[in-house]
Amino acid sequence: MALNLVWLGFFLVSFVAACVRLIGGDTAVFPAMLASLFDSARTAFEISLGLAGVMSLWIGIMRVGERAGAVDMFARLVNPLLRHFFPGVPQGHPAQGAMMMNISANMLGLDNAATPLGLNAMRELQSLNRQPSTATNAQIMFIVLNTAGLTLIPTSVIAIRQAMAVKQGLVGFNAADIFLPTLLATAVSCLAGLLAVAWVQRLNLLKPAVLVTFGLIGGLLGVLFFWLRHAPPDQVSKLTALAGSGFILSLITLFLVVGALRRINVYDAFIDGAKEGFGVAVQIIPYLVAILVAIGLFRVTGCMDVVMQALTSVFQWLGMNTDFVPALPVGLMKILSGAGARGLMVDVMTTYGVDSFQARLAAIIQGSTETTFYVLAVYFGSVNVRNTRHALACALFADGVGLVAAVWIAYLFR
């Protein structure tokens, strides 16, 4: 419903603004709007077509990891830590395994696998619910960790950046250079959500496994921050790109090696996943067309300029650098719609160039946040939970902290 109103609002506001410009003597505004409609639709299709190859490659590799048991292995590694966040779930209950698999799939960028795993986890958690219409503490923690989920590899964002770079004729562009800043931003968001839920639920996180993990993460972030403040900018850029590409290639190699050692037909597994990847790329075409044509009209009639100037004036009055303003709508839209935020991100990349600071920040925001209202509606709706208690407030808190962190981290890596 919210996205429907936003999408309709783009069209109606654009049409009213065009009428005002026409009354003012601008007779070219309607032809410009018509041209924008066709150009935006063509851009959406070209991006999706370029995305097909990358998504086929990645989902194919991920399918190898699934069949080889690498995702399950990862779930077992994180279980000793995450079980402290769900004290109401008995040790060995099926909900534990389902939650670990879902969180692990999210961390590895397995969106298609993560959703059904998440729905299964909600059903298992509901079996422990003594008040079926009211969310339990464990369900709320699980939902918030999903909406503010830690993502190791922002797969689709990297794929879109690569497709846009090809479209804009950039040679040697490293689409994976957002890996480290996105990881940091999503880690901050996830920590904020975790602490918010823990505070409301009065969870005792003073456990050795939790403290050691937080200590290690804090230490790594401290070292990284010190390095960012003192290292030359060109060195930061090169090492960030190296970290992103090196991690992804190492993970791919690990999946293939584990699959081979377990006598999995890695080629057949890859082909099965690649077929699904092509379908995913085709599936997003209607959503991308819908949001890009609406944003195109909003921009060509001057409405986007008015919004950006207003935001810029506010942040200038506060004495802040305003380079981040064009990417801000991506974070605001992501709360409502992943497809809408994706369209705004593509619009920023098209307007400013995929290698610009604004486009890079938009990619970091897109890769480090989740569609909060969608996740709450689908996950709670699947088990008929109506009273979600503090889930939305904690999730929105994590979103806000994550957005601020993404902007700050993007400036550190600039």
Buried (B, 14 or more C-beta within 10 A) or exposed (E): EEBEEBBEEBEEBBBEBBEEBEEEEBEEBBEBBEEBBEBBBEBBBBBBBBBBBBBBBBBBBBBBBBBBBBBBEBBEEBBEBBBBBBEBBEEEBBBBBBBBBBBBBBBBBBBBBBBEBBBBBBBBBBEBBEEEEEBBBBBBBBBBBBBBBBBBBBBBBBBBBBBBBBBEEBEEBBBBBBBBBBBBBBBBBBBBBBBBBBEBBEBEBEBEEBEEBBEEEEEEBEEBEEEBEEEEEEEBBBBBBBBBBEBBEEBBEBBBEBBEEEEBEBEEBBEBBBEBBBBBBBEBBEBBBBBBBBBBBBBBBBBBEEBBEEBBEEBEEEEEEBBBBBBBBBBBBBBBBBBBBBBBBBBBBBBBBBBBBBBBBBBBBBBBBBBBBBBBEBBBEBBEBEEBBBBBBBBBBBBBBBBBBBBBBBBEBE
